[in-house]
Amino acid sequence: MAQVKTAVSIDEDLFADAEAAARDLHLSRSRLFALALHEFLERRASRDMLDRLNAVHDAPLDAEDERMLQGMRARRRRIVDDQWT
């Protein structure tokens, strides 16, 4: 994979913390920043996927789905009642 050099500006205290973390983890500063950015992007993608899934599941049920849900609930009640009687 090709490497790309870039310059970023960050707060001096954050830079010092990054330097210490890289040293403690025996990583180059570049590797630490690349790992941190990769993790950030993975979390963002996961959050976006979760948001899309939640939007799908928040949608109201249509009449057919509502009937199916009612049937499933009735069946579950019958099964539970049979087990406890």
Protein Blocks (a to p, Z undefined) as FASTA:
>chain_A
ZZddddddddfklmmmmmmmmmmnopafklmmmmmmmmmmmmmmmmmmmmmmmmmmmpcc
dfklmmmmmmmmmmmmmmmmmmmZZ
